[in-house]
């Protein structure tokens, strides 16, 4: 929750794919404006098409 602020900065790791829904200068409302849609980028699949496991 952000209170009493007029500026918020969002930082995303490169592992995320971000589709921005607002641009600089747009007016937004807390709890009412969608700022971005964020998805985790797909990891490369192993040759067998399954996640690698380690026997131990």
PQR file of N, CA, C, O and H, with PARSE charges and radii, in Angstrom:
ATOM      1  N   UNK A   1       0.846  -1.175   0.000 -0.4000 1.5000
ATOM      2  CA  UNK A   1       0.000   0.000   0.000 -0.0000 2.0000
ATOM      3  C   UNK A   1       0.890   1.236   0.000  0.5500 1.7000
ATOM      4  O   UNK A   1       1.864   1.324   0.748 -0.5500 1.4000
ATOM      5  N   UNK A   2       0.543   2.159  -0.832 -0.4000 1.5000
ATOM      6  CA  UNK A   2       1.269   3.424  -0.890 -0.0000 2.0000
ATOM      7  C   UNK A   2       0.372   4.529  -0.363  0.5500 1.7000
ATOM      8  O   UNK A   2      -0.801   4.616  -0.726 -0.5500 1.4000
ATOM      9  H   UNK A   2      -0.248   2.088  -1.439  0.4000 1.0000
ATOM     10  N   UNK A   3       0.920   5.361   0.485 -0.4000 1.5000
ATOM     11  CA  UNK A   3       0.132   6.463   1.044 -0.0000 2.0000
ATOM     12  C   UNK A   3       0.902   7.776   0.886  0.5500 1.7000
ATOM     13  O   UNK A   3       2.126   7.811   1.013 -0.5500 1.4000
ATOM     14  H   UNK A   3       1.873   5.291   0.780  0.4000 1.0000
ATOM     15  N   UNK A   4       0.186   8.818   0.616 -0.4000 1.5000
ATOM     16  CA  UNK A   4       0.734  10.171   0.601 -0.0000 2.0000
ATOM     17  C   UNK A   4       1.884  10.338  -0.386  0.5500 1.7000
ATOM     18  O   UNK A   4       2.789  11.137  -0.144 -0.5500 1.4000
ATOM     19  H   UNK A   4      -0.808   8.789   0.513  0.4000 1.0000
ATOM     20  N   UNK A   5       1.865   9.614  -1.471 -0.4000 1.5000
ATOM     21  CA  UNK A   5       2.925   9.748  -2.460 -0.0000 2.0000
ATOM     22  C   UNK A   5       2.347  10.081  -3.819  0.5500 1.7000
ATOM     23  O   UNK A   5       1.221   9.701  -4.140 -0.5500 1.4000
ATOM     24  H   UNK A   5       1.130   8.965  -1.668  0.4000 1.0000
ATOM     25  N   UNK A   6       3.118  10.786  -4.606 -0.4000 1.5000
ATOM     26  CA  UNK A   6       2.648  11.118  -5.942 -0.0000 2.0000
ATOM     27  C   UNK A   6       3.455  10.395  -7.002  0.5500 1.7000
ATOM     28  O   UNK A   6       3.162  10.510  -8.192 -0.5500 1.4000
ATOM     29  H   UNK A   6       4.033  11.095  -4.345  0.4000 1.0000
ATOM     30  N   UNK A   7       4.472   9.649  -6.581 -0.4000 1.5000
ATOM     31  CA  UNK A   7       5.321   8.969  -7.540 -0.0000 2.0000
ATOM     32  C   UNK A   7       5.610   7.555  -7.050  0.5500 1.7000
ATOM     33  O   UNK A   7       5.934   7.332  -5.884 -0.5500 1.4000
ATOM     34  H   UNK A   7       4.710   9.556  -5.614  0.4000 1.0000
ATOM     35  N   UNK A   8       5.485   6.618  -7.966 -0.4000 1.5000
ATOM     36  CA  UNK A   8       5.803   5.226  -7.672 -0.0000 2.0000
ATOM     37  C   UNK A   8       6.638   4.683  -8.811  0.5500 1.7000
ATOM     38  O   UNK A   8       6.306   4.897  -9.977 -0.5500 1.4000
ATOM     39  H   UNK A   8       5.222   6.799  -8.914  0.4000 1.0000
ATOM     40  N   UNK A   9       7.700   3.995  -8.500 -0.4000 1.5000
ATOM     41  CA  UNK A   9       8.550   3.396  -9.525 -0.0000 2.0000
ATOM     42  C   UNK A   9       8.426   1.883  -9.429  0.5500 1.7000
ATOM     43  O   UNK A   9       8.499   1.310  -8.342 -0.5500 1.4000
ATOM     44  H   UNK A   9       7.969   3.821  -7.552  0.4000 1.0000
ATOM     45  N   UNK A  10       8.240   1.248 -10.566 -0.4000 1.5000
ATOM     46  CA  UNK A  10       8.132  -0.201 -10.622 -0.0000 2.0000
ATOM     47  C   UNK A  10       9.331  -0.757 -11.370  0.5500 1.7000
ATOM     48  O   UNK A  10       9.661  -0.298 -12.463 -0.5500 1.4000
ATOM     49  H   UNK A  10       8.181   1.713 -11.449  0.4000 1.0000
ATOM     50  N   UNK A  11       9.975  -1.737 -10.780 -0.4000 1.5000
ATOM     51  CA  UNK A  11      11.117  -2.389 -11.409 -0.0000 2.0000
ATOM     52  C   UNK A  11      10.800  -3.862 -11.557  0.5500 1.7000
ATOM     53  O   UNK A  11      10.329  -4.497 -10.614 -0.5500 1.4000
ATOM     54  H   UNK A  11       9.707  -2.110  -9.892  0.4000 1.0000
ATOM     55  N   UNK A  12      11.055  -4.413 -12.736 -0.4000 1.5000
ATOM     56  CA  UNK A  12      10.823  -5.828 -12.997 -0.0000 2.0000
ATOM     57  C   UNK A  12      12.112  -6.470 -13.472  0.5500 1.7000
ATOM     58  O   UNK A  12      12.849  -5.883 -14.265 -0.5500 1.4000
ATOM     59  H   UNK A  12      11.437  -3.897 -13.503  0.4000 1.0000
ATOM     60  N   UNK A  13      12.383  -7.666 -12.993 -0.4000 1.5000
ATOM     61  CA  UNK A  13      13.526  -8.453 -13.428 -0.0000 2.0000
ATOM     62  C   UNK A  13      13.339  -8.821 -14.896  0.5500 1.7000
ATOM     63  O   UNK A  13      12.217  -8.790 -15.400 -0.5500 1.4000
ATOM     64  H   UNK A  13      11.784  -8.142 -12.349  0.4000 1.0000
ATOM     65  N   UNK A  14      14.415  -9.168 -15.584 -0.4000 1.5000
ATOM     66  CA  UNK A  14      14.338  -9.533 -16.996 -0.0000 2.0000
ATOM     67  C   UNK A  14      13.587 -10.842 -17.219  0.5500 1.7000
ATOM     68  O   UNK A  14      13.274 -11.192 -18.357 -0.5500 1.4000
ATOM     69  H   UNK A  14      15.327  -9.194 -15.175  0.4000 1.0000
ATOM     70  N   UNK A  15      13.298 -11.565 -16.141 -0.4000 1.5000
ATOM     71  CA  UNK A  15      12.544 -12.819 -16.255 -0.0000 2.0000
ATOM     72  C   UNK A  15      11.055 -12.572 -16.475  0.5500 1.7000
ATOM     73  O   UNK A  15      10.291 -13.522 -16.645 -0.5500 1.4000
ATOM     74  H   UNK A  15      13.552 -11.281 -15.217  0.4000 1.0000
ATOM     75  N   UNK A  16      10.638 -11.322 -16.475 -0.4000 1.5000
ATOM     76  CA  UNK A  16       9.237 -10.981 -16.641 -0.0000 2.0000
ATOM     77  C   UNK A  16       8.985 -10.317 -17.986  0.5500 1.7000
ATOM     78  O   UNK A  16       9.811  -9.552 -18.483 -0.5500 1.4000
ATOM     79  H   UNK A  16      11.258 -10.550 -16.337  0.4000 1.0000
ATOM     80  N   UNK A  17       7.832 -10.622 -18.564 -0.4000 1.5000
ATOM     81  CA  UNK A  17       7.376  -9.978 -19.779 -0.0000 2.0000
ATOM     82  C   UNK A  17       6.281  -8.993 -19.353  0.5500 1.7000
ATOM     83  O   UNK A  17       5.260  -9.400 -18.798 -0.5500 1.4000
ATOM     84  H   UNK A  17       7.160 -11.244 -18.160  0.4000 1.0000
ATOM     85  N   UNK A  18       6.493  -7.711 -19.612 -0.4000 1.5000
ATOM     86  CA  UNK A  18       5.583  -6.680 -19.119 -0.0000 2.0000
ATOM     87  C   UNK A  18       4.852  -6.014 -20.281  0.5500 1.7000
ATOM     88  O   UNK A  18       5.476  -5.556 -21.238 -0.5500 1.4000
ATOM     89  H   UNK A  18       7.322  -7.380 -20.063  0.4000 1.0000
ATOM     90  N   UNK A  19       3.526  -5.967 -20.187 -0.4000 1.5000
ATOM     91  CA  UNK A  19       2.707  -5.236 -21.150 -0.0000 2.0000
ATOM     92  C   UNK A  19       2.116  -4.047 -20.396  0.5500 1.7000
ATOM     93  O   UNK A  19       1.184  -4.204 -19.607 -0.5500 1.4000
ATOM     94  H   UNK A  19       3.019  -6.340 -19.409  0.4000 1.0000
ATOM     95  N   UNK A  20       2.664  -2.859 -20.644 -0.4000 1.5000
ATOM     96  CA  UNK A  20       2.241  -1.658 -19.930 -0.0000 2.0000
ATOM     97  C   UNK A  20       0.875  -1.206 -20.416  0.5500 1.7000
ATOM     98  O   UNK A  20       0.616  -1.191 -21.620 -0.5500 1.4000
ATOM     99  H   UNK A  20       3.421  -2.732 -21.285  0.4000 1.0000
ATOM    100  N   UNK A  21       0.006  -0.841 -19.494 -0.4000 1.5000
ATOM    101  CA  UNK A  21      -1.335  -0.357 -19.802 -0.0000 2.0000
ATOM    102  C   UNK A  21      -1.468   1.150 -19.611  0.5500 1.7000
ATOM    103  O   UNK A  21      -2.466   1.737 -20.028 -0.5500 1.4000
ATOM    104  H   UNK A  21       0.217  -0.853 -18.516  0.4000 1.0000
ATOM    105  N   UNK A  22      -0.471   1.786 -18.983 -0.4000 1.5000
ATOM    106  CA  UNK A  22      -0.470   3.233 -18.793 -0.0000 2.0000
ATOM    107  C   UNK A  22       0.847   3.797 -19.312  0.5500 1.7000
ATOM    108  O   UNK A  22       1.816   3.062 -19.506 -0.5500 1.4000
ATOM    109  H   UNK A  22       0.339   1.309 -18.644  0.4000 1.0000
ATOM    110  N   UNK A  23       0.870   5.092 -19.532 -0.4000 1.5000
ATOM    111  CA  UNK A  23       2.108   5.737 -19.964 -0.0000 2.0000
ATOM    112  C   UNK A  23       2.409   6.904 -19.028  0.5500 1.7000
ATOM    113  O   UNK A  23       1.558   7.303 -18.234 -0.5500 1.4000
ATOM    114  H   UNK A  23       0.083   5.689 -19.375  0.4000 1.0000
ATOM    115  N   UNK A  24       3.602   7.442 -19.121 -0.4000 1.5000
ATOM    116  CA  UNK A  24       4.000   8.563 -18.276 -0.0000 2.0000
ATOM    117  C   UNK A  24       3.012   9.706 -18.469  0.5500 1.7000
ATOM    118  O   UNK A  24       2.689  10.088 -19.594 -0.5500 1.4000
ATOM    119  H   UNK A  24       4.294   7.119 -19.767  0.4000 1.0000
ATOM    120  N   UNK A  25       2.543  10.239 -17.356 -0.4000 1.5000
ATOM    121  CA  UNK A  25       1.611  11.362 -17.401 -0.0000 2.0000
ATOM    122  C   UNK A  25       0.154  10.973 -17.233  0.5500 1.7000
ATOM    123  O   UNK A  25      -0.681  11.834 -16.959 -0.5500 1.4000
ATOM    124  H   UNK A  25       2.805   9.928 -16.442  0.4000 1.0000
ATOM    125  N   UNK A  26      -0.178   9.676 -17.394 -0.4000 1.5000
ATOM    126  CA  UNK A  26      -1.557   9.227 -17.201 -0.0000 2.0000
ATOM    127  C   UNK A  26      -1.949   9.378 -15.730  0.5500 1.7000
ATOM    128  O   UNK A  26      -1.115   9.210 -14.840 -0.5500 1.4000
ATOM    129  H   UNK A  26       0.500   8.976 -17.617  0.4000 1.0000
ATOM    130  N   UNK A  27      -3.193   9.690 -15.485 -0.4000 1.5000
ATOM    131  CA  UNK A  27      -3.712   9.736 -14.114 -0.0000 2.0000
ATOM    132  C   UNK A  27      -4.241   8.348 -13.770  0.5500 1.7000
ATOM    133  O   UNK A  27      -4.973   7.741 -14.552 -0.5500 1.4000
ATOM    134  H   UNK A  27      -3.871   9.827 -16.208  0.4000 1.0000
ATOM    135  N   UNK A  28      -3.868   7.857 -12.604 -0.4000 1.5000
ATOM    136  CA  UNK A  28      -4.289   6.530 -12.167 -0.0000 2.0000
ATOM    137  C   UNK A  28      -4.942   6.634 -10.801  0.5500 1.7000
ATOM    138  O   UNK A  28      -4.719   7.600 -10.070 -0.5500 1.4000
ATOM    139  H   UNK A  28      -3.273   8.350 -11.969  0.4000 1.0000
ATOM    140  N   UNK A  29      -5.742   5.645 -10.460 -0.4000 1.5000
ATOM    141  CA  UNK A  29      -6.401   5.585  -9.158 -0.0000 2.0000
ATOM    142  C   UNK A  29      -5.973   4.303  -8.452  0.5500 1.7000
ATOM    143  O   UNK A  29      -6.075   3.213  -9.014 -0.5500 1.4000
ATOM    144  H   UNK A  29      -5.923   4.861 -11.053  0.4000 1.0000
ATOM    145  N   UNK A  30      -5.495   4.439  -7.222 -0.4000 1.5000
ATOM    146  CA  UNK A  30      -5.071   3.285  -6.445 -0.0000 2.0000
ATOM    147  C   UNK A  30      -6.200   2.287  -6.282  0.5500 1.7000
ATOM    148  O   UNK A  30      -7.301   2.646  -5.866 -0.5500 1.4000
ATOM    149  H   UNK A  30      -5.412   5.324  -6.764  0.4000 1.0000
ATOM    150  N   UNK A  31      -5.925   1.031  -6.611 -0.4000 1.5000
ATOM    151  CA  UNK A  31      -6.920  -0.014  -6.484 -0.0000 2.0000
ATOM    152  C   UNK A  31      -7.932  -0.040  -7.618  0.5500 1.7000
ATOM    153  O   UNK A  31      -8.844  -0.866  -7.611 -0.5500 1.4000
ATOM    154  H   UNK A  31      -5.031   0.739  -6.949  0.4000 1.0000
ATOM    155  N   UNK A  32      -7.786   0.850  -8.588 -0.4000 1.5000
ATOM    156  CA  UNK A  32      -8.765   0.908  -9.659 -0.0000 2.0000
ATOM    157  C   UNK A  32      -8.181   0.930 -11.059  0.5500 1.7000
ATOM    158  O   UNK A  32      -8.903   0.713 -12.032 -0.5500 1.4000
ATOM    159  H   UNK A  32      -7.045   1.521  -8.593  0.4000 1.0000
ATOM    160  N   UNK A  33      -6.879   1.191 -11.181 -0.4000 1.5000
ATOM    161  CA  UNK A  33      -6.239   1.283 -12.489 -0.0000 2.0000
ATOM    162  C   UNK A  33      -5.274   0.127 -12.683  0.5500 1.7000
ATOM    163  O   UNK A  33      -4.412  -0.120 -11.840 -0.5500 1.4000
ATOM    164  H   UNK A  33      -6.292   1.368 -10.391  0.4000 1.0000
ATOM    165  N   UNK A  34      -5.419  -0.577 -13.793 -0.4000 1.5000
ATOM    166  CA  UNK A  34      -4.459  -1.628 -14.142 -0.0000 2.0000
ATOM    167  C   UNK A  34      -3.243  -0.933 -14.746  0.5500 1.7000
ATOM    168  O   UNK A  34      -3.360  -0.240 -15.756 -0.5500 1.4000
ATOM    169  H   UNK A  34      -6.120  -0.376 -14.478  0.4000 1.0000
ATOM    170  N   UNK A  35      -2.087  -1.116 -14.135 -0.4000 1.5000
ATOM    171  CA  UNK A  35      -0.868  -0.463 -14.606 -0.0000 2.0000
ATOM    172  C   UNK A  35      -0.171  -1.309 -15.657  0.5500 1.7000
ATOM    173  O   UNK A  35       0.319  -0.780 -16.655 -0.5500 1.4000
ATOM    174  H   UNK A  35      -1.992  -1.679 -13.314  0.4000 1.0000
ATOM    175  N   UNK A  36      -0.121  -2.623 -15.442 -0.4000 1.5000
ATOM    176  CA  UNK A  36       0.580  -3.501 -16.382 -0.0000 2.0000
ATOM    177  C   UNK A  36       0.099  -4.927 -16.215  0.5500 1.7000
ATOM    178  O   UNK A  36      -0.389  -5.319 -15.155 -0.5500 1.4000
ATOM    179  H   UNK A  36      -0.518  -3.053 -14.631  0.4000 1.0000
ATOM    180  N   UNK A  37       0.247  -5.696 -17.282 -0.4000 1.5000
ATOM    181  CA  UNK A  37       0.050  -7.140 -17.218 -0.0000 2.0000
ATOM    182  C   UNK A  37       1.448  -7.749 -17.226  0.5500 1.7000
ATOM    183  O   UNK A  37       2.273  -7.424 -18.080 -0.5500 1.4000
ATOM    184  H   UNK A  37       0.643  -5.378 -18.143  0.4000 1.0000
ATOM    185  N   UNK A  38       1.705  -8.633 -16.269 -0.4000 1.5000
ATOM    186  CA  UNK A  38       3.044  -9.180 -16.099 -0.0000 2.0000
ATOM    187  C   UNK A  38       2.989 -10.696 -16.179  0.5500 1.7000
ATOM    188  O   UNK A  38       2.178 -11.338 -15.512 -0.5500 1.4000
ATOM    189  H   UNK A  38       1.036  -8.898 -15.575  0.4000 1.0000
ATOM    190  N   UNK A  39       3.872 -11.266 -17.011 -0.4000 1.5000
ATOM    191  CA  UNK A  39       3.973 -12.719 -17.136 -0.0000 2.0000
ATOM    192  C   UNK A  39       5.420 -13.125 -16.957  0.5500 1.7000
ATOM    193  O   UNK A  39       6.326 -12.376 -17.321 -0.5500 1.4000
ATOM    194  H   UNK A  39       4.531 -10.745 -17.553  0.4000 1.0000
ATOM    195  N   UNK A  40       5.650 -14.313 -16.395 -0.4000 1.5000
ATOM    196  CA  UNK A  40       6.997 -14.861 -16.298 -0.0000 2.0000
ATOM    197  C   UNK A  40       7.334 -15.451 -17.653  0.5500 1.7000
ATOM    198  O   UNK A  40       6.552 -16.215 -18.217 -0.5500 1.4000
ATOM    199  H   UNK A  40       4.914 -14.922 -16.099  0.4000 1.0000
ATOM    200  N   UNK A  41       8.510 -15.093 -18.180 -0.4000 1.5000
ATOM    201  CA  UNK A  41       8.933 -15.642 -19.467 -0.0000 2.0000
ATOM    202  C   UNK A  41       9.118 -17.147 -19.335  0.5500 1.7000
ATOM    203  O   UNK A  41       9.509 -17.637 -18.276 -0.5500 1.4000
ATOM    204  H   UNK A  41       9.146 -14.472 -17.722  0.4000 1.0000
ATOM    205  N   UNK A  42       8.841 -17.875 -20.401 -0.4000 1.5000
ATOM    206  CA  UNK A  42       8.969 -19.327 -20.396 -0.0000 2.0000
ATOM    207  C   UNK A  42      10.437 -19.729 -20.335  0.5500 1.7000
ATOM    208  O   UNK A  42      11.262 -19.192 -21.075 -0.5500 1.4000
ATOM    209  H   UNK A  42       8.523 -17.477 -21.262  0.4000 1.0000
ATOM    210  N   UNK A  43      10.762 -20.669 -19.458 -0.4000 1.5000
ATOM    211  CA  UNK A  43      12.122 -21.211 -19.377 -0.0000 2.0000
ATOM    212  C   UNK A  43      12.308 -22.219 -20.494  0.5500 1.7000
ATOM    213  O   UNK A  43      11.348 -22.850 -20.937 -0.5500 1.4000
ATOM    214  H   UNK A  43      10.092 -21.105 -18.858  0.4000 1.0000
ATOM    215  N   UNK A  44      13.537 -22.369 -20.947 -0.4000 1.5000
ATOM    216  CA  UNK A  44      13.825 -23.337 -22.002 -0.0000 2.0000
ATOM    217  C   UNK A  44      13.555 -24.746 -21.482  0.5500 1.7000
ATOM    218  O   UNK A  44      13.974 -25.095 -20.378 -0.5500 1.4000
ATOM    219  H   UNK A  44      14.316 -21.856 -20.588  0.4000 1.0000
ATOM    220  N   UNK A  45      12.865 -25.544 -22.266 -0.4000 1.5000
ATOM    221  CA  UNK A  45      12.535 -26.917 -21.864 -0.0000 2.0000
ATOM    222  C   UNK A  45      13.736 -27.829 -22.095  0.5500 1.7000
ATOM    223  O   UNK A  45      14.547 -27.585 -22.988 -0.5500 1.4000
ATOM    224  H   UNK A  45      12.525 -25.260 -23.163  0.4000 1.0000
ATOM    225  N   UNK A  46      13.844 -28.873 -21.291 -0.4000 1.5000
ATOM    226  CA  UNK A  46      14.914 -29.846 -21.481 -0.0000 2.0000
ATOM    227  C   UNK A  46      14.619 -30.663 -22.739  0.5500 1.7000
ATOM    228  O   UNK A  46      13.478 -30.666 -23.200 -0.5500 1.4000
ATOM    229  H   UNK A  46      13.185 -29.072 -20.565  0.4000 1.0000
ATOM    230  N   UNK A  47      15.615 -31.360 -23.312 -0.4000 1.5000
ATOM    231  CA  UNK A  47      15.415 -32.112 -24.553 -0.0000 2.0000
ATOM    232  C   UNK A  47      14.274 -33.120 -24.489  0.5500 1.7000
ATOM    233  O   UNK A  47      13.621 -33.375 -25.501 -0.5500 1.4000
ATOM    234  H   UNK A  47      16.542 -31.358 -22.937  0.4000 1.0000
ATOM    235  N   UNK A  48      14.024 -33.693 -23.320 -0.4000 1.5000
ATOM    236  CA  UNK A  48      12.960 -34.690 -23.185 -0.0000 2.0000
ATOM    237  C   UNK A  48      11.605 -34.019 -22.989  0.5500 1.7000
ATOM    238  O   UNK A  48      10.572 -34.686 -22.955 -0.5500 1.4000
ATOM    239  H   UNK A  48      14.555 -33.486 -22.498  0.4000 1.0000
ATOM    240  N   UNK A  49      11.618 -32.692 -22.860 -0.4000 1.5000
ATOM    241  CA  UNK A  49      10.369 -31.965 -22.667 -0.0000 2.0000
ATOM    242  C   UNK A  49       9.901 -31.962 -21.229  0.5500 1.7000
ATOM    243  O   UNK A  49       8.787 -31.526 -20.936 -0.5500 1.4000
ATOM    244  H   UNK A  49      12.458 -32.149 -22.888  0.4000 1.0000
ATOM    245  N   UNK A  50      10.745 -32.446 -20.324 -0.4000 1.5000
ATOM    246  CA  UNK A  50      10.397 -32.494 -18.902 -0.0000 2.0000
ATOM    247  C   UNK A  50      11.425 -31.689 -18.125  0.5500 1.7000
ATOM    248  O   UNK A  50      12.543 -31.477 -18.593 -0.5500 1.4000
ATOM    249  H   UNK A  50      11.650 -32.799 -20.561  0.4000 1.0000
ATOM    250  N   UNK A  51      11.048 -31.251 -16.956 -0.4000 1.5000
ATOM    251  CA  UNK A  51      11.961 -30.521 -16.099 -0.0000 2.0000
ATOM    252  C   UNK A  51      13.092 -31.458 -15.645  0.5500 1.7000
ATOM    253  O   UNK A  51      12.856 -32.631 -15.355 -0.5500 1.4000
ATOM    254  H   UNK A  51      10.139 -31.423 -16.575  0.4000 1.0000
ATOM    255  N   UNK A  52      14.299 -30.935 -15.590 -0.4000 1.5000
ATOM    256  CA  UNK A  52      15.448 -31.742 -15.164 -0.0000 2.0000
ATOM    257  C   UNK A  52      15.336 -32.009 -13.661  0.5500 1.7000
ATOM    258  O   UNK A  52      14.945 -31.127 -12.897 -0.5500 1.4000
ATOM    259  H   UNK A  52      14.491 -29.983 -15.826  0.4000 1.0000
ATOM    260  N   UNK A  53      15.674 -33.210 -13.251 -0.4000 1.5000
ATOM    261  CA  UNK A  53      15.675 -33.555 -11.833 -0.0000 2.0000
ATOM    262  C   UNK A  53      17.034 -34.103 -11.458  0.5500 1.7000
ATOM    263  O   UNK A  53      17.786 -34.569 -12.313 -0.5500 1.4000
ATOM    264  H   UNK A  53      15.992 -33.927 -13.872  0.4000 1.0000
ATOM    265  N   UNK A  54      17.341 -34.045 -10.187 -0.4000 1.5000
ATOM    266  CA  UNK A  54      18.618 -34.544  -9.698 -0.0000 2.0000
ATOM    267  C   UNK A  54      18.343 -35.678  -8.704  0.5500 1.7000
ATOM    268  O   UNK A  54      17.622 -35.502  -7.722 -0.5500 1.4000
ATOM    269  H   UNK A  54      16.730 -33.667  -9.492  0.4000 1.0000
ATOM    270  N   UNK A  55      18.928 -36.835  -8.983 -0.4000 1.5000
ATOM    271  CA  UNK A  55      18.793 -37.969  -8.044 -0.0000 2.0000
ATOM    272  C   UNK A  55      19.833 -37.799  -6.953  0.5500 1.7000
ATOM    273  O   UNK A  55      20.975 -37.434  -7.231 -0.5500 1.4000
ATOM    274  H   UNK A  55      19.514 -36.978  -9.781  0.4000 1.0000
ATOM    275  N   UNK A  56      19.452 -38.056  -5.738 -0.4000 1.5000
ATOM    276  CA  UNK A  56      20.434 -37.821  -4.703 -0.0000 2.0000
ATOM    277  C   UNK A  56      20.255 -38.719  -3.609  0.5500 1.7000
ATOM    278  O   UNK A  56      21.005 -38.661  -2.635 -0.5500 1.4000
ATOM    279  H   UNK A  56      18.524 -38.353  -5.512  0.4000 1.0000
TER
END
